[in-house]
Amino acid sequence: MVTNAREIAADDYFQGMFTTALDEGEIITSVRFPVPQAANYQKFEQPASRFAMVGVFVAKYADGVRVAVTGASEEGVFRWSEAEAALSANFSADAIEGLSVSADGMISDLHGSGAYRAHLVKVLTKRAVAAC
């Protein structure tokens, strides 16, 4: 993120649900994204709203893989670091076969339990990798 005062890496900018690293009066003037070698976004839609109950974005770069998850956690967007490490070593859906996401801290509501959303993270990650 480029602001009127400084540049902030995305890892530092996003600090939690509705919280960023912007200072009082600081304004974003541009956003820069590195171009991945391959990328895909998969979402499981909540039927009534069509919002993502869970969404997963996988991006493969020369120096590794990033896996971002939205819609699942009570804390907002998060990165699945275990999947990133596994996919950086072997970019295939099989690489995350033995991994799982904890249901702790996942949203539970009438649309799905935390365990269901945790399961969807893995399913959608595999789909995103396969689509790359």
N, CA, C and O of each residue as an XYZ file, in Angstrom:
528
protein
N       0.852     -1.161      0.000
C       0.000      0.000      0.000
C       0.904      1.232      0.000
O       1.850      1.325      0.782
N       0.601      2.150     -0.871
C       1.347      3.409     -0.920
C       0.404      4.496     -0.401
O      -0.708      4.669     -0.898
N       0.877      5.214      0.603
C       0.063      6.284      1.182
C       0.715      7.630      0.894
O       1.761      7.704      0.249
N       0.092      8.672      1.372
C       0.666     10.001      1.222
C       1.900     10.187      2.107
O       2.571     11.215      2.016
N       2.209      9.205      2.966
C       3.337      9.346      3.882
C       4.378      8.218      3.784
O       5.535      8.414      4.158
N       3.968      7.027      3.276
C       4.889      5.881      3.306
C       4.344      4.727      2.475
O       3.236      4.784      1.941
N       5.169      3.663      2.380
C       4.738      2.408      1.781
C       4.590      1.384      2.898
O       5.425      1.310      3.799
N       3.510      0.588      2.831
C       3.231     -0.413      3.861
C       3.012     -1.757      3.170
O       2.158     -1.870      2.291
N       3.776     -2.771      3.563
C       3.579     -4.116      3.018
C       2.209     -4.631      3.453
O       1.757     -4.339      4.560
N       1.556     -5.392      2.591
C       0.219     -5.921      2.903
C       0.226     -6.731      4.196
O      -0.732     -6.674      4.967
N       1.292     -7.478      4.437
C       1.379     -8.266      5.677
C       1.337     -7.373      6.915
O       0.871     -7.798      7.972
N       1.813     -6.157      6.789
C       1.815     -5.213      7.908
C       0.563     -4.336      7.932
O       0.139     -3.871      8.990
N      -0.022     -4.116      6.749
C      -1.162     -3.207      6.636
C      -2.423     -3.768      7.304
O      -3.079     -3.074      8.081
N      -2.752     -5.009      7.002
C      -3.965     -5.621      7.542
C      -3.687     -6.148      8.937
O      -2.854     -7.035      9.120
N      -4.391     -5.596      9.924
C      -4.117     -5.946     11.320
C      -5.261     -6.697     11.992
O      -5.130     -7.099     13.148
N      -6.347     -6.891     11.316
C      -7.489     -7.600     11.888
C      -8.772     -7.068     11.298
O      -8.757     -6.231     10.396
N      -9.880     -7.559     11.811
C     -11.181     -7.151     11.306
C     -11.352     -5.638     11.468
O     -11.334     -5.127     12.588
N     -11.516     -4.930     10.361
C     -11.736     -3.485     10.323
C     -10.576     -2.683     10.914
O     -10.775     -1.548     11.346
N      -9.371     -3.253     10.941
C      -8.216     -2.571     11.518
C      -7.053     -2.595     10.529
O      -6.701     -3.645      9.991
N      -6.463     -1.422     10.298
C      -5.320     -1.322      9.402
C      -4.194     -0.550     10.095
O      -4.349     -0.052     11.209
N      -3.074     -0.470      9.411
C      -1.908      0.234      9.948
C      -1.907      1.720      9.599
O      -0.924      2.410      9.869
N      -2.981      2.222      9.010
C      -3.018      3.643      8.659
C      -3.014      4.509      9.903
O      -3.681      4.213     10.895
N      -2.243      5.588      9.828
C      -2.231      6.580     10.900
C      -3.337      7.602     10.655
O      -3.883      7.685      9.555
N      -3.653      8.360     11.661
C      -4.650      9.424     11.552
C      -4.281     10.353     10.394
O      -3.160     10.859     10.341
N      -5.208     10.578      9.475
C      -4.980     11.476      8.352
C      -4.228     10.875      7.181
O      -4.063     11.535      6.155
N      -3.770      9.650      7.308
C      -3.021      9.001      6.226
C      -4.008      8.466      5.182
O      -5.044      7.897      5.525
N      -3.671      8.655      3.917
C      -4.560      8.271      2.824
C      -3.812      7.359      1.858
O      -2.663      7.626      1.505
N      -4.464      6.290      1.435
C      -3.888      5.403      0.418
C      -3.961      6.112     -0.925
O      -5.024      6.579     -1.335
N      -2.823      6.189     -1.606
C      -2.774      6.839     -2.919
C      -2.652      5.831     -4.050
O      -3.030      6.125     -5.184
N      -2.126      4.636     -3.754
C      -2.078      3.571     -4.756
C      -1.822      2.237     -4.067
O      -1.375      2.173     -2.922
N      -2.121      1.187     -4.802
C      -1.902     -0.176     -4.310
C      -1.131     -0.919     -5.393
O      -1.489     -0.851     -6.569
N      -0.095     -1.613     -5.011
C       0.722     -2.382     -5.958
C       0.638     -3.857     -5.619
O       0.749     -4.247     -4.456
N       0.440     -4.674     -6.643
C       0.364     -6.118     -6.466
C       1.409     -6.780     -7.349
O       1.516     -6.444     -8.528
N       2.184     -7.716     -6.804
C       3.072     -8.487     -7.678
C       2.219     -9.432     -8.535
O       1.191     -9.929     -8.077
N       2.641     -9.674     -9.756
C       1.893    -10.551    -10.648
C       2.319    -11.993    -10.384
O       3.493    -12.329    -10.539
N       1.370    -12.853     -9.986
C       1.728    -14.243     -9.715
C       1.918    -15.034    -11.014
O       1.426    -14.647    -12.074
N       2.642    -16.149    -10.901
C       2.800    -17.052    -12.041
C       1.482    -17.755    -12.340
O       1.162    -18.033    -13.495
N       0.724    -18.037    -11.288
C      -0.589    -18.679    -11.415
C      -1.416    -18.259    -10.210
O      -0.878    -18.069     -9.119
N      -2.723    -18.113    -10.406
C      -3.596    -17.722     -9.299
C      -5.022    -18.143     -9.593
O      -5.426    -18.253    -10.751
N      -5.785    -18.379     -8.521
C      -7.191    -18.722     -8.668
C      -7.924    -18.426     -7.373
O      -7.378    -18.583     -6.280
N      -9.178    -17.993     -7.514
C     -10.053    -17.737     -6.369
C     -11.250    -18.665     -6.464
O     -11.881    -18.776     -7.515
N     -11.555    -19.329     -5.360
C     -12.723    -20.197     -5.275
C     -13.557    -19.748     -4.095
O     -13.020    -19.404     -3.042
N     -14.883    -19.749     -4.271
C     -15.738    -19.413     -3.140
C     -16.922    -20.365     -3.074
O     -17.412    -20.871     -4.084
N     -17.361    -20.586     -1.835
C     -18.573    -21.346     -1.583
C     -19.623    -20.318     -1.199
O     -19.554    -19.715     -0.128
N     -20.589    -20.125     -2.072
C     -21.571    -19.052     -1.884
C     -22.653    -19.417     -0.878
O     -23.148    -20.544     -0.849
N     -23.002    -18.450     -0.068
C     -24.187    -18.558      0.758
C     -25.337    -18.310     -0.214
O     -25.385    -17.249     -0.836
N     -26.266    -19.260     -0.365
C     -27.251    -19.186     -1.446
C     -28.107    -17.917     -1.477
O     -28.378    -17.403     -2.562
N     -28.530    -17.408     -0.355
C     -29.422    -16.246     -0.348
C     -28.689    -14.955     -0.707
O     -29.192    -14.161     -1.502
N     -27.516    -14.740     -0.135
C     -26.796    -13.478     -0.341
C     -25.784    -13.550     -1.477
O     -25.403    -12.524     -2.042
N     -25.357    -14.745     -1.805
C     -24.299    -15.011     -2.783
C     -22.926    -14.536     -2.306
O     -21.961    -14.568     -3.070
N     -22.832    -14.094     -1.043
C     -21.532    -13.789     -0.455
C     -20.793    -15.094     -0.213
O     -21.404    -16.161     -0.143
N     -19.481    -15.004     -0.087
C     -18.685    -16.199      0.168
C     -18.831    -16.624      1.627
O     -18.444    -15.893      2.539
N     -19.399    -17.822      1.837
C     -19.347    -18.409      3.182
C     -17.895    -18.667      3.522
O     -17.450    -18.448      4.649
N     -17.161    -19.139      2.517
C     -15.708    -19.294      2.577
C     -15.176    -18.995      1.184
O     -15.726    -19.458      0.185
N     -14.112    -18.226      1.129
C     -13.432    -17.961     -0.127
C     -11.943    -18.195      0.059
O     -11.385    -17.862      1.105
N     -11.298    -18.767     -0.953
C      -9.862    -19.050     -0.888
C      -9.198    -18.542     -2.159
O      -9.632    -18.840     -3.272
N      -8.134    -17.767     -1.968
C      -7.329    -17.286     -3.091
C      -5.944    -17.896     -2.965
O      -5.286    -17.753     -1.935
N      -5.503    -18.577     -4.015
C      -4.170    -19.180     -4.054
C      -3.364    -18.461     -5.126
O      -3.814    -18.316     -6.263
N      -2.174    -18.015     -4.756
C      -1.282    -17.340     -5.699
C       0.097    -17.968     -5.621
O       0.689    -18.062     -4.546
N       0.608    -18.401     -6.776
C       1.936    -19.019     -6.859
C       2.914    -18.003     -7.440
O       2.707    -17.462     -8.526
N       3.980    -17.761     -6.691
C       5.047    -16.857     -7.107
C       6.345    -17.653     -7.221
O       6.416    -18.792     -6.760
N       7.353    -17.072     -7.823
C       8.643    -17.745     -7.964
C       9.229    -18.111     -6.604
O       9.918    -19.124     -6.481
N       8.964    -17.297     -5.582
C       9.557    -17.541     -4.263
C       8.602    -18.210     -3.275
O       8.918    -18.294     -2.089
N       7.443    -18.687     -3.731
C       6.537    -19.383     -2.825
C       5.077    -19.172     -3.175
O       4.739    -18.548     -4.181
N       4.230    -19.704     -2.326
C       2.782    -19.688     -2.548
C       2.107    -18.962     -1.397
O       2.530    -19.069     -0.247
N       1.058    -18.227     -1.716
C       0.234    -17.570     -0.701
C      -1.173    -18.144     -0.785
O      -1.711    -18.355     -1.872
N      -1.760    -18.392      0.383
C      -3.138    -18.883      0.470
C      -3.889    -17.958      1.420
O      -3.607    -17.925      2.618
N      -4.843    -17.206      0.880
C      -5.648    -16.286      1.685
C      -7.069    -16.823      1.792
O      -7.640    -17.318      0.820
N      -7.629    -16.713      3.006
C      -8.961    -17.261      3.285
C      -9.851    -16.147      3.813
O      -9.440    -15.370      4.675
N     -11.066    -16.072      3.295
C     -12.036    -15.090      3.754
C     -13.373    -15.764      4.047
O     -13.669    -16.841      3.530
N     -14.165    -15.113      4.879
C     -15.505    -15.597      5.172
C     -15.593    -16.675      6.233
O     -16.693    -17.000      6.681
N     -14.475    -17.235      6.646
C     -14.494    -18.378      7.549
C     -14.219    -18.011      9.003
O     -14.835    -18.567      9.912
N     -13.316    -17.097      9.223
C     -12.822    -16.813     10.571
C     -13.544    -15.650     11.239
O     -13.928    -14.680     10.585
N     -13.718    -15.761     12.531
C     -14.283    -14.661     13.322
C     -13.357    -13.448     13.317
O     -13.799    -12.339     13.619
N     -12.084    -13.638     12.980
C     -11.093    -12.566     12.970
C     -10.911    -11.939     11.590
O     -10.072    -11.053     11.430
N     -11.669    -12.375     10.601
C     -11.555    -11.826      9.254
C     -10.642    -12.659      8.372
O     -10.480    -13.860      8.589
N     -10.051    -12.020      7.384
C      -9.179    -12.696      6.424
C      -7.934    -13.211      7.128
O      -7.381    -12.549      8.006
N      -7.498    -14.409      6.726
C      -6.243    -14.937      7.265
C      -5.521    -15.722      6.187
O      -6.106    -16.123      5.181
N      -4.232    -15.931      6.423
C      -3.437    -16.772      5.530
C      -3.255    -18.136      6.165
O      -3.016    -18.247      7.367
N      -3.372    -19.187      5.337
C      -3.191    -20.565      5.809
C      -1.731    -20.930      5.568
O      -1.372    -21.436      4.505
N      -0.903    -20.669      6.564
C       0.556    -20.807      6.413
C       0.998    -22.252      6.200
O       1.960    -22.490      5.469
N       0.326    -23.220      6.815
C       0.700    -24.627      6.612
C       0.504    -25.028      5.150
O       1.335    -25.735      4.579
N      -0.578    -24.581      4.559
C      -0.819    -24.880      3.143
C       0.194    -24.150      2.259
O       0.654    -24.694      1.255
N       0.535    -22.930      2.634
C       1.531    -22.190      1.866
C       2.857    -22.942      1.827
O       3.480    -23.053      0.771
N       3.289    -23.458      2.974
C       4.554    -24.203      3.034
C       4.477    -25.475      2.202
O       5.400    -25.787      1.448
N       3.375    -26.210      2.339
C       3.222    -27.469      1.593
C       3.163    -27.206      0.089
O       3.789    -27.928     -0.688
N       2.426    -26.190     -0.325
C       2.290    -25.888     -1.748
C       3.550    -25.256     -2.329
O       3.808    -25.387     -3.526
N       4.334    -24.577     -1.508
C       5.611    -24.032     -1.984
C       6.587    -25.154     -2.305
O       7.413    -25.027     -3.209
N       6.491    -26.254     -1.562
C       7.360    -27.409     -1.804
C       6.849    -28.269     -2.955
O       7.639    -28.865     -3.686
N       5.529    -28.333     -3.115
C       4.920    -29.186     -4.141
C       3.585    -28.569     -4.537
O       2.587    -28.750     -3.839
N       3.558    -27.843     -5.648
C       2.339    -27.141     -6.044
C       1.363    -28.100     -6.721
O       1.242    -28.140     -7.945
N       0.679    -28.865     -5.889
C      -0.382    -29.758     -6.372
C      -1.403    -29.914     -5.258
O      -1.080    -29.754     -4.081
N      -2.636    -30.228     -5.635
C      -3.704    -30.402     -4.647
C      -3.357    -31.497     -3.642
O      -3.786    -31.438     -2.490
N      -2.587    -32.493     -4.069
C      -2.191    -33.586     -3.174
C      -1.296    -33.113     -2.037
O      -1.217    -33.774     -1.001
N      -0.621    -31.983     -2.211
C       0.324    -31.487     -1.205
C      -0.352    -31.143      0.110
O       0.298    -31.180      1.156
N      -1.634    -30.810      0.091
C      -2.316    -30.442      1.334
C      -3.212    -31.556      1.863
O      -3.999    -31.338      2.784
N      -3.097    -32.733      1.292
C      -3.964    -33.853      1.681
C      -3.938    -34.123      3.181
O      -4.997    -34.343      3.769
N      -2.798    -34.115      3.809
C      -2.695    -34.431      5.234
C      -2.926    -33.252      6.161
O      -2.848    -33.404      7.380
N      -3.208    -32.088      5.612
C      -3.396    -30.891      6.434
C      -4.857    -30.697      6.805
O      -5.758    -31.220      6.150
N      -5.070    -29.938      7.868
C      -6.433    -29.551      8.234
C      -6.378    -28.185      8.911
O      -5.355    -27.774      9.460
N      -7.499    -27.512      8.853
C      -7.646    -26.203      9.484
C      -8.447    -26.409     10.758
O      -9.451    -27.121     10.748
N      -8.021    -25.803     11.842
C      -8.744    -25.911     13.107
C     -10.070    -25.175     13.018
O     -10.158    -24.104     12.417
N     -11.094    -25.753     13.617
C     -12.413    -25.115     13.666
C     -12.464    -24.023     14.734
O     -13.401    -23.226     14.759
N     -11.467    -23.981     15.614
C     -11.429    -22.943     16.659
C     -11.356    -21.566     16.010
O     -10.504    -21.322     15.155
N     -12.235    -20.681     16.409
C     -12.231    -19.329     15.891
C     -12.930    -19.165     14.551
O     -12.953    -18.071     13.988
N     -13.502    -20.254     14.039
C     -14.256    -20.154     12.792
C     -15.685    -19.705     13.103
O     -16.209    -19.975     14.184
N     -16.299    -19.028     12.159
C     -17.677    -18.577     12.309
C     -18.614    -19.779     12.348
O     -18.512    -20.687     11.522
N     -19.510    -19.775     13.298
C     -20.587    -20.761     13.354
C     -21.894    -19.993     13.359
O     -22.120    -19.135     14.212
N     -22.751    -20.305     12.403
C     -24.053    -19.653     12.338
C     -25.050    -20.611     11.695
O     -24.748    -21.789     11.504
N     -26.230    -20.110     11.362
C     -27.249    -20.985     10.792
C     -26.866    -21.521      9.422
O     -27.478    -22.478      8.947
N     -25.864    -20.925      8.771
C     -25.431    -21.377      7.456
C     -24.382    -22.486      7.518
O     -24.207    -23.228      6.552
N     -23.698    -22.599      8.628
C     -22.689    -23.635      8.752
C     -21.890    -23.504     10.032
O     -21.691    -22.406     10.552
N     -21.443    -24.629     10.525
C     -20.648    -24.645     11.754
C     -19.207    -24.251     11.460
O     -18.790    -24.175     10.304
N     -18.463    -24.006     12.520
C     -17.039    -23.719     12.371
C     -16.298    -24.882     11.744
O     -15.394    -24.684     10.933
N     -16.680    -26.097     12.118
C     -16.038    -27.289     11.544
C     -16.314    -27.384     10.046
O     -15.432    -27.752      9.270
N     -17.529    -27.055      9.645
C     -17.897    -27.073      8.228
C     -17.057    -26.060      7.455
O     -16.528    -26.368      6.387
N     -16.940    -24.857      7.999
C     -16.147    -23.827      7.321
C     -14.667    -24.230      7.260
O     -14.009    -24.003      6.245
N     -14.150    -24.815      8.319
C     -12.759    -25.281      8.321
C     -12.551    -26.320      7.227
O     -11.534    -26.304      6.533
N     -13.507    -27.212      7.076
C     -13.430    -28.227      6.015
C     -13.467    -27.568      4.629
O     -12.721    -27.956      3.730
N     -14.340    -26.572      4.470
C     -14.435    -25.877      3.188
C     -13.126    -25.197      2.790
O     -12.804    -25.124      1.603
N     -12.371    -24.701      3.766
C     -11.079    -24.067      3.461
C     -10.192    -25.050      2.698
O      -9.593    -24.688      1.686
N     -10.107    -26.270      3.172
C      -9.265    -27.279      2.520
C      -9.820    -27.644      1.136
O      -9.069    -27.725      0.164
N     -11.110    -27.859      1.057
C     -11.733    -28.225     -0.220
C     -11.512    -27.142     -1.263
O     -11.132    -27.433     -2.397
N     -11.747    -25.900     -0.884
C     -11.606    -24.803     -1.836
C     -10.148    -24.530     -2.195
O      -9.859    -24.107     -3.314
N      -9.229    -24.767     -1.263
C      -7.811    -24.626     -1.571
C      -7.407    -25.641     -2.631
O      -6.698    -25.305     -3.579
N      -7.851    -26.869     -2.475
C      -7.546    -27.910     -3.465
C      -8.123    -27.534     -4.839
O      -7.465    -27.711     -5.864
N      -9.341    -27.021     -4.848
C      -9.971    -26.611     -6.118
C      -9.199    -25.467     -6.770
O      -9.009    -25.456     -7.987
N      -8.758    -24.516     -5.971
C      -8.010    -23.375     -6.511
C      -6.684    -23.823     -7.118
O      -6.294    -23.368     -8.194
N      -6.001    -24.717     -6.417
C      -4.717    -25.228     -6.941
C      -4.961    -25.991     -8.233
O      -4.228    -25.810     -9.206
N      -5.976    -26.838     -8.256
C      -6.278    -27.614     -9.463
C      -6.633    -26.693    -10.636
O      -6.302    -26.994    -11.782
N      -7.303    -25.577    -10.350
C      -7.697    -24.643    -11.399
C      -6.512    -23.833    -11.946
O      -6.580    -23.283    -13.046
N      -5.434    -23.770    -11.167
C      -4.239    -23.056    -11.647
C      -3.591    -23.821    -12.774
O      -2.573    -23.385    -13.312
